[in-house]
Amino acid sequence: MSALFVNNLTVIDCSYLDDEQGLVGESWIVDLVLHGHLDEQGMVFDFGHVKKAVKAAIDDQIDHKLLIPARSSRLQIKPAEGGTEVQFRYGNGQPILHRSPEDALCRLPAESVTAEAVAGYARWCVQKVVPKNVRAVEISLRTEQIDGAWYRYSHGLQKHDGNCQRIAHGHRSAVHILLDGERNDLQEKNWAAHWQDIYVATRDYIEEECDIEGVACYRFAYQAQQGWFELTLPQSRCALIETDSTVEWIAEHIRATVQQQLPENKVKVRAFEGVQKGALA
């Protein structure tokens, strides 16, 4: 038996439903080990095929989706016109309602969404696409080591022509705020705390403001290329901006907000969207 490993195979940018925090955005880095016998080329599996087949299996089944704990007692799922409706209660009964095409969901066979449960599901997906000489698959998920402040957020991009159009996917992201050319630790920490586990929403996507059993909520909705999307969340978990929630606009929103607070300083923002990518403002 031999083993082949690939670190940083891909990054899973997703959101998931959590018993305590509700809707949570996350970015997991995927590391892979394949154990097996050598084939006629003297390989466990060709690296080129790993990147195509294995990465594609993980991306297609998990990346840019809403991960739902299918065995949770807090969850209700039912068919809806054009897709699937998900109802979830977190904390002391705070509501989340999500409607989308089925492809925007990942039904995790677990009571709660954890890195271990997601890794196990990813391993099951990968086992279906590796050759027979591969006898065992190891997958581990880890978060990026971030120097400084970071926050997790969810969003949806109605105009995007890829999977970012899904109304509830997310990222774990660093934020760098520079005042007169120097990073400011206090500003970064304050912003990260302000937006921790937030839903960054475009104001124009508000379909209605509603009350669900005493909880003030927003219902966001839009038609995108992949279908009809709706998301209802407590207003307290939403940050409304006037533009689309691309990372470019998020960087500009942060910069403009800080600039308004500190008009005497030159403000520059480096906003990240998950791991090692983002925008400058």
Summary of the structure (lengths in Angstrom):
residues: 281
radius of gyration: 20.2
end to end distance: 51.1
largest distance: 67.6
contacts: 939
relative contact order: 0.16
helix: 23%
strand: 47%
